[in-house]
Amino acid sequence: MLGWFASATMALALAVPAALSAGQAQAAWPEKPVKIIVPWSPGGITDTVARILAQAYSDTFGQQFVVENQPGASGNIGAETVANAEADGYTLLMTNPGAFVTNHFLYKNMAFSPDDLDVIVTVAKFPNALIVHKDVPANTVSEFIEYAKAHPGELSGASSGVGSSGHLSLELLKSMAGLDIVHVPYQGAAPTRVDLSAGRVQVVVDNIPGYMASFEDGSVKMLGVGTRERLEDFPDTPTIEEAGNLEGFQAIVWYALAGPAGTPEDISDKLNAATNEIMSREDIAEKMKNLHAIPMGGSQEDAKAFIADETTRWKAIIAAAGVEPK
């Protein structure tokens, strides 16, 4: 039986539209370098995925695709840049749920709306995990919950920013388990990892790849994964749902490529087809597997439907967690 990664990769290969070669003949785009805006600091998963794809796009289209980091305001600064850009295919956004979904429930005065962006393709999704500093006296999810309940307000939980997947995954855990943990937002994933490893904060519910070195040096420990089923790469690590007796708990983050609203259909079609083809390549598949990523892909309509479902899900989670918009 094929594992989830092999099955997902095969599905991507079968989903590659024939429009790629046809679209290339229809228009001259890209005639100049293309910017991919990453609304977070360098070194995080968003940045890593964007750089993998940028190189692959450059090879595919014979034109340079350049990653530009514009961190700040929980991803809103970079997303706003793309929302206000000319819809000509030369300014794109590599985003997580923030720009399309969660930030619009977390901020009162957003400078753009989801309608100002066109999602082009979903790229991949990554499981978050409950990761704690080595000095936290807990080796299981249930032990952590018990310890946190016995020490309300004493633990600090970090994230890469307000509204980030790490923030909302932490809030989901707090809400479902009834925990009082102080949220400490950072500007990006890299400083979050540094401070968790140093013990300046005690817990994250965050992407796994950035913490591999910290697992190896023993500065942090992973107690549970945020998927509904155990991961093939970590078969001995239980899910947070099973180990914490938190029915329905799921903490994953997805990444999608988007452009300004009104991006020409032929350009979106080219990018969608190219992304599906790129994600089915053996070398790219291996890079994604090393990041513990689950490939997504599919059509632009698939991406729109997925984001609509995510909007409904996260709106309910944020409301249940009692997170007030600022």
N, C-alpha and C positions, 0 to 999 in steps of 0.2 A: 504493500500500500504506500502511496506517495505521502510524504510528510507535507505539512502546511506550506513550507517554503517552496518545495518542488512543484506542488499543485498550483500555487499562486503564480510561479514563474511560467509554468506551462499555459495557464489561463491568459497571461499577458501576451505570450507569443501568439496564441490563437486570436487575440483581440486586436492585433495590429491592423489598422485599416489600410486598404489599398490606396487610400487617398494620399499617402505620403509622396509617392513618386508623381502622381498626377498633380498634386498641389504644387510641387516644386517647379513644374513647368508653367504654372499659371501666372506667377508673379515673381518680381525680382527680390522680394524680401527674403533674407536680410541683406541689404546693400551696405550696411555699416555696423559697427559693434553694437551689441545688445546688452543692456544693463539688467542684471537680476538683483533687485533690492532685497536684502535680508534685514528685517527690522529688529535684529538682535546683535549682540556683540560677536566677534569672531570666536571660534572654538566650540560653539554649541552644536547640537544636532542639526538645527535649521541651516546653519552655515556649512556644515559638512556635507549635507545632502545637496545644497545649492551648488557647491564647488564640484561635486562629482558630476552633477548634471550639466553644469556650465562647460566643463571640459568635453563632455560627450556631445553637447549641442554644437560646440565649436567644430568638432570633428565631423559631425553630421552635415552641418550647413555650410562649412567652409568659411565661416565668419566668426569673429571673436565674441564670445559671451563672457561678460565680466561681472563678478560678484561685488556688490557695494554694500557694506554694512552701515545701516542707519539705525542704531539702537536708541531706545528711549520711549517713555510713556507706554510701557507694556506692549511695544510693537506698533503703537499708533503713528509714530513719526514716520517710519518707513512706509507703512501702509498708506498714509495720507499722501506721501510723495507719489506713489503709484496711482492712487485714486485721482489725483489732479494732473497727471501726466497726459500728454497727447496719446490718443488711442491708435498708435501706429505700429505697435509690436516691438518697439525699441526700449521700452521700460516695463519690466515684469516684476512680479512679487513672488518670492518663495515664502509661504506663510504657514503657520500652524492655526489652530482654531480661533485665536484671538481676533484677527482682523475681520473675519467673516462672521463670527458667532459671539464669543463670550464677552469681548470688550464692550459690545453694544448693550449688555446688561449690567456692566460694571461701572460705566462712566456716563454721567448725565449729559455732558456737552461734547459729544463726538463731532469732529470736524468733517467726517464723511460717514456714509451709510454703506451697508453691504451692497446696495444697488449701484454704488460707484465703482465696483470691481466686478470683473467677469472671471469666474473660475474657469480654468482651461482643462486641468486634469488633476486628479488626486494621484499622488506619487507613492507614498508608503505610510504605514502606521507603525508606531513603536510602543511597546508596553512600558509603562512606568512601574517602578518597584518601591517598596518601603525599605529605605536604606537609613541606617542609624550609625552614629559614631561608635567606635569600639568600646568606649567607656559607659555607654548606656547599658544598664544591667538587664538586658533582655536578649534572648537568642531565638525567640519565636514571635510571631505576630500577637498571639494571645498574651505572652509575657509583656510585650511592649504596651499593649492596651491596658493591662493591669497596672503596670508601672506608671503610665501617663495619668491614669485615673487617680492613683495615689499621690501624685505630685501635680495637681492642677496649676496651670500657669507658669510652671517652672521650666518646661521644655520649650526650646525655640525651633521652629520649623522653617526652613529656608526655601525660597523659590527664585527663579530667574526674573521675576517681576510680577506685579499685581495683574491678575488675569491670565497668567501663563498656565500651561497645563499642570506644572508642578504646584502652583498655588491652588488651583481648583481641585486637583487630586487630593491635596492635603486637606482642603475644606471638606471634601466628600468624606474622607476618612474621619475627620473630627465630628462631622454631623452624624454619620452612621454609627460610630463607636461611642459617641458622647464624650469627646475629649476636649480639654482646654489646653491648646498649644498655641503659643504666640507666633504669628506669622512674621517672618523677616524677609521682605522683598529685596532682591538684588537687581542690578542691571546686567542680565546675561547669565548664562550657565556656568562659565568658567569661574567667576568669583564665588559662586554658590558652592561649587565642588571644593575649592580651596578651603573655605571656611568650615565646611562639614568635616573634611579630612583633618583639619587642625583642632576641631572640637569647639569652635566658637559658636556653632549651632549644633543641634543634636540630631535632627531628623530631616529627611526630604522624602517626597513621593515623586520620583523623578526618573528620567530615562536611564537605562542601564549602561550604555556604552561609555559614557564619560567617566564612570566610576570603576572601570575594570582595573586600572593601575592601583586604585585605592583598595580594591578587594584583595589584590595580590600582596600589597604591603601591610595589610591588616589594619589600616586606619579606620575603615568602615566595614559594616557587614550588612548583607541583604537578607531581610527577613521574609519577604513575600513578594510575588509579582502581581501586577494589576490586571492581567488577562483572566478570562473565565476558565481557562484550562492551563495546566502547567506548560512551560516552554521546553521545547526539545533541547535547547542549549543548557538549560538548568533544570533537569528532571527532578532533582532532589529538593528544589525550592518550591514550597507550596504556593498556591494563590492566596492573596490576602482574603479573598472571599471564604475559602475553605478553612484556612488557619485561624482567621479572626472571627469565624462564624458570622460573617457579614453578607447575608444573602443579596445577590445582585450587584455587589461591588465590582466596578470595572474602571480602570484608570489607564487609558491609552492616549497617545497624541498622534495626530495625523498631520501630514504635510501636503500642500497643494500648490500648484503653479497658477498664478492669476495675472491678469492684465487690467488696464483701465476699462471701465464700461464702454462698450462700443468698439472694442478691438475687432478688426475685420475678421469675418468668419473664415476666410481662406488662411489667414495667419494662425488663428486658433486651431484650425484643422491640422495645419502643418506641425504645430507644437504638440498637439495631442498625439498625433500619429508618431512623431519622433520620440516622444516620451515613452509611449508603449513599446516601441521597438527597442529603445535604449534599455529599458528596464528588463527586457527579456534576454539581453546579451549575457553571455556567461560571465564575462569579467565584471560587469556591473552587478549582476546577481550575487556574485561572490562578495563584492564590497558591501552590498546591502545586508547579506547574511552575517558578515563580520560585525555589522552594527546592530544585529539582532532585529532587523527591520522585516516587516511583513509587506511585500509588494502589493500595490493597489492597482492603479491604472484604470482602463476603461474609457468610455466616451465622455464627452463634455456633459452630456445629459446625465450620465451616471454620476458625475461629480456634483452637479447641481442638486440631484435628488439626495445624495449622501449628505451634503451640507444642510439641506432642509431638515433632514432627520436629526442631524447633530444639533441644529438650532433648537428644536423642540426638546431634545434630551437635556442639553446644558442649561436651558432656561429653567427647567424644573429643578435641576441640581442646585443651581445658584439660589433659587428661591427657597429651597428646602434648607440650604446651609445658612440662610439669613444674611447673606452678603449684600450690604447696601451699596447702591451706586454712589460714586463720589463725584 
